[in-house]
Amino acid sequence: MTHWRKSSHSGSQPENCVECALLSPYHDPVVGVRDSKAPDGPRLVLTAEAWRELLVQLKREL
């Protein structure tokens, strides 16, 4: 079972947030990103390297 985690920035509106999950933890890890309002909807799937770079870029914007 995949464990999706909500963004800590969801604050007082937890229905409006981004969730992420480690989809393949053992070999060539990838991270899934989805909208919490549409858990069965489309997802972004990023390599671990792309996920790290996305986090770096987002932190620069905050």
Secondary structure as the mmCIF struct_conf table of DSSP 4:
data_model
#
loop_
_struct_conf.conf_type_id
_struct_conf.id
_struct_conf.beg_label_comp_id
_struct_conf.beg_label_asym_id
_struct_conf.beg_label_seq_id
_struct_conf.end_label_comp_id
_struct_conf.end_label_asym_id
_struct_conf.end_label_seq_id
STRN STRN1 ARG A 5 LYS A 6
HELX_RH_3T_P HELX_RH_3T_P1 SER A 8 SER A 10
TURN_TY1_P TURN_TY1_P1 GLY A 11 SER A 12
TURN_TY1_P TURN_TY1_P2 PRO A 14 GLU A 15
BEND BEND1 ASN A 16 ASN A 16
STRN STRN2 VAL A 18 LEU A 22
BEND BEND2 LEU A 23 LEU A 23
BEND BEND3 PRO A 25 ASP A 28
STRN STRN3 VAL A 30 ASP A 35
TURN_TY1_P TURN_TY1_P3 SER A 36 LYS A 37
TURN_TY1_P TURN_TY1_P4 PRO A 39 ASP A 40
BEND BEND4 GLY A 41 GLY A 41
STRN STRN4 LEU A 44 THR A 47
HELX_RH_AL_P HELX_RH_AL_P1 ALA A 48 GLU A 61
#
